[in-house]
Amino acid sequence: MRFSIRASGINKMVNQTPVTPVLPPSPRRGMHLLGLLWGDKFAFFSAVFLIVIIVFAVIGPSLLGDTATKLNLRARNFPPFTLERGWMYILGADALGRSMIARLIVASQNTMAIAASAVLFSMLVGGTLGLISGFSRGWVGGFIMRIADVIMSFPSLLIAVVILYMFEPSVMNLVFVLGITRMPIYMRTARAEVLEIRERLFVSAAHVMGASTTRIIVRHITPLILPTLTTIATLDFAFVMLGESALSFLGIGIQPPEITWGLMVAQGRNYLQSAWWLAFLPGLFIMCSTLSLNLLSGWVRIALDPVQRWRLEIAGDGHE
C-alpha cells in the first residue's frame, strides 16, 4: 500500500515537472557569422572584393591564359574604357597589344599564391618557434628569440634583395625570402601569448594529470593563440603582397613570361606619360587588395574578441 502511494506520488511529480521542448536549430545561428560581417559594411564589401579576386585567381588563367599572352601589334597601347575592339580590351592593351583585363586576371593567381604561401610559411614556422620559446624555460627559448632579433635587425627588403641576388629569383625562393622576413612577428606574438597562458590553472591541472608537454601545447595552448595569429596573418597578407610587388618592380621578383601585378607596374613605368593605364591599373588592384585586407583584419580582430563583438551584433541587427 505504501509502495503504491509512493509510486503514485512520484508519477504525479514527474507529470507536473515542466519539460523543456527541444527546438530545432535556428537558421539565425547559421547566419551569425554573415550577420557579424554585415555589421561592418566596409569589411563586408572588402570580403566580397577579395572573394571575386580569389575566384579570378583560381579559374582565370585556365580561361584567359592564351588571351593574356596573345600579341596584337595593331592594338599597342590601346586606351581603356572603349568597346571599339570588344570587351577584352575594355581596360586597354599594353605595349605589345595584349589585353590588360586578361593580364590582370592571370597575374592575380601568381600574386595571391605567392602572398598566401609566404604568409602560411611564416605563420607555421614562426608560430611553432614562438610556442617552443614561450613554453620552454631553458636556453632554447632565449636562442630562438635571438634569431628573431637578428632577422629584425636588418631591413626586410634588404634581406630579400641580397638573397634573391645570390640565388635565382624563382617563385620558391621568393616565397622563402618573404616568409623568413615576416617570421619574427609571429615568433614574438606566440611567445608573449604562451608566457601568459602557461601560468593558468588548467595548464597546471594538465601537468598534474600526467599530460605530456606536446599534448599541452597542441591541445590546450595552440587553440587559444590561433585566433591572434590568424588576425596577424590577415593583416600580414597585405604587407607580403606589397613586398612581392616591390621586388618585382625592382626586377628581382617574378620574371617574364610569368606576370604579377608588381611586374606589370614595373613594365608600365616607362609609359606613364603616353599610356598611364599600364602602371595605374595593376597599382590600383594592389591598393584595393591591401586596403580590403586591412579592413577585413580589423573586422576579424573585433569578431574574435568577446568584449567588442557586441558592436557588430548590434550593427547587424539594426539593419535587418
N, C-alpha and C positions, 0 to 999 in steps of 0.2 A: 504493500500500500504506500509506504514511504517512498519506495523507488519510483512508483508511478507518479506520485505528486511531484517529486524532484524532476522527473523526466518531462512532465508537462510544463513545469516552471521554466526549465531550460529551453524547451521548444518555444515557449511564449517570449522569452528574452531574445532568442535568435530571430523570431519573426518580427520583433519590434526594433531590432538593430538596423539602423539605416545602411543601405548598401549603396556605395558609390558607383554609379554607372561607368563602364569603360567606354570612353568616347574614342571614335576613330581619330587618327592624327589629322590635325587641321592643315588645310592647304597653306594657311598663312605661315606656318612654321617652315614649310619647304621654301617659301619665298622670302624668308627672313634676310638672307644674305643680299638678295636683289633689292629688298627694301632698304637695307643699310646703304647700299651703293647709290640708290636713288635719292637718299637723304643728302648726298653731296653731288650736286649736278655737275660740277667740274670734273670730279672723279668718274662719274657715270659716262660722260661723253669722252673722257680720256680712255676709259676701258673699251668703249665702242671703237674708237680710232685704232687702238692697239690690236684689237681683235681683227679688224679689217686688214691691218698691215701684216699680221701673222698669217691670215688666210692667203694674202697675196704672196707672202714668202714661201708658203707650202705648195700652192698649186700654180703660181705664176710662171716659174721657169719652165715647167713642162708644157705650158700653153703658149708662152711668148718668147721662148728661148731663141728660136730662129729669127723672129722679128727683131729682137734686140741686137742681133749681130749682122743683120742684112744691110748691106751698103746701098745707098741711093744718092749718088753724087748730084743728081738734079735737085735734091731737097736739102742741100747743105745749108745749115743754119736757118732752116725754115722757121718762121716765127710761130709762137704758140697762139692758142685761142682763136683758131680759124679752122674751118672744115673743108678747105679747098682740096686737101689731099686725103680726106677721110678721118675717121675717129682715131686711128692710130697715131695721127700727127696733131692731136688736139693740144698737146703740150709742146709742140715743135719738134725739131730734129737737131742733132749735134753736127759737128764739123764734117762728119762723113755721111750725113744723111740718115742716120739711124734714129728710130723712133724714141723720143725721150720718155714717153709714158711706159713703153715696154722695157727700157733700160732701168727706169726707176723701180719697176716691179721686180725685175730679175735681180737687181742689186740689193733689194730688201732681204733676200734669202741669205746672202753672204754676210750682210751687216748684222742681221739678227742672230744668225748661227754663231758667228764669232763672239758677239757680246754675251749670248746665253752660255756658251761653252766656257768662256773665261770667268763669268760670274759663278757658275756652278763649280768649276775647279777651285777657285779661290775660297768659296764658302765651305766646300767639303774639307779641303786640306787645312785652311786657316781655322775653321771651326773645330776640327779634330785636334789640332795642335793646341788651340786655346783650352779645350776641355782637359787635355792631359796636363797642361801647365797649371790650370786652376785647381785641379784635384790632387796633384802630386805635391808633396811638402818638401821634397829634396832639391837637389841641384838641377834636376831635369826641367822643372818649371822655370827657373831662372835662365837656363840656357836657351830655352825656346823663346823667351821674351827678348833675349839679346839678339836673336836672329831677326825678330820683328823690328828692333831698334835699328839694326844695320840696314834693313831694307828701307825703313822710313827716313834714314839719314840722307839718302840720295833722292833727287827728283825722279818721279816715276817715268816721266818722258825721257830723261837722260838714260836711265837703265834700259828702257826699251830700244832707244836708238843705238846704244853700244852693243847690245846683244844681237839685234837684227842686222847690224853691220858686220858682226863677226860670223853669223850664220846666215843661211838662206832665208829671205823673208817669205816663208811659206805660211799657210794657214795654221798649221800645228805650232810653229814657232811663235806666231802672233798670239795665238790663244795662250800659250805657255807664258809669254812675257807679260801680257795683260793680267793674267791670273796671279803671277808672282807679285806684281806691283800692288795688287789690291788685297793681298792676304793679311797684312798687319792689322787692318781694321777689324777683320773677323777674329783674329787671334786675341786682340785686346778686349773686344766686346765679350767673347765667350769666356775668357779668363775672369773678367770682372763679375759676370753673372754667376759663374761656378763658385767663386770665392764667397759669395753671399749665400748661395743655395746649399753648399756643403755643410753649413753650420746649422741648418734647420733640423727639427726633431725627427722628421720622417727619414732623413738620411742616417741619423744615429740609430733609429729603430731598425733600419735595414741592415746596418752593421751588426747590431746585437742578434738579429735573427739569422746571421750567417751568410748574408748575400755577398757575393764577390764584388770587387771593385768594378770590373767590367759590367756586371749586371746593374749596379747602381748608376753608373754613368749612362748606359744605354737606355735603361727602362725608367729611371726616375729623374735624371738631370737633363738629358738631351731634350725630352718633350717640353721642358719649361723654358729652355733658351732658344728653341727653334723658332717661335714667333718673332723674337727680336732679330735673329739672323735673317729671317725671311724679309722683314721690313727693310733691313740694311741692304739686302740683295736687290730689292726692288729699286731702291734709290741708286745703288751702285751700278745697276744696269745702264743708267744714263751716262755715268762717268766713263764706263768702259766703251760705250758706243762713241763718245766724243774722243776718247783716246785712240780708238781704231781709226776714226776719221782723220785725226791729226797725223798719225803715222802714214796713212795712205796719201794725205796731202803732201807730206814730205818726200814721198816716193819710196818709202821703205816698208810699206804695208802690202796690201794685196796688189799683185802685178797683173797687167793685162795678159791674156784676154779676160780674166776674171774681173768683175766690177763690184764696187761697193759705192755707197753714197759719198764717202770721203774721197775716193778716187775720181768720181765724177766731178766733184768740186775742184780737185786739182787739175783735171783735164780742161775744165772750163774757165780757169782763171785767166788764160791768155785771150779770152774773147769777151771780157767784161764790158767793153765799150760797144762792140758790134753785136754780140749775142749774149745778153746778160742772163738769159734763162738757163744757159748751160751750167752755171755755177749756182744760180739762185734757187732753182727748183730742188736739187738734192740737198742744198743747205737748209731749205725750208722744211723738208722731210726730216732732217736730222733735228732741227729745232723743235718741231711739233712732237716728235717721238720722245725726246728728252723731257720736254715740258709735260707731256702726258704721263710719263713715268714718275716724275717728281710729284705731280698731283695725286697719282694713284698710290704712291708710297705714303703720302700724308694720310690718305683715307685708310690704308691698311694699318697704320700706327694707331689711329683712333678706333677702328673697328676691333682691334685686338686688345684694346685697353678697356676693361670693365668699368673703370671710373668715368671715362669720357664717351663711351658708346651710346649713352642715352641721348647725346646731341644728334646723332644720326637717326636714332629711332624716332625722336620727336619730329625731325625734319621730314622723314619718310612718311610718317603717319599724317602729317599735316597736309599732304598733297594727294591723299588717296580719295 
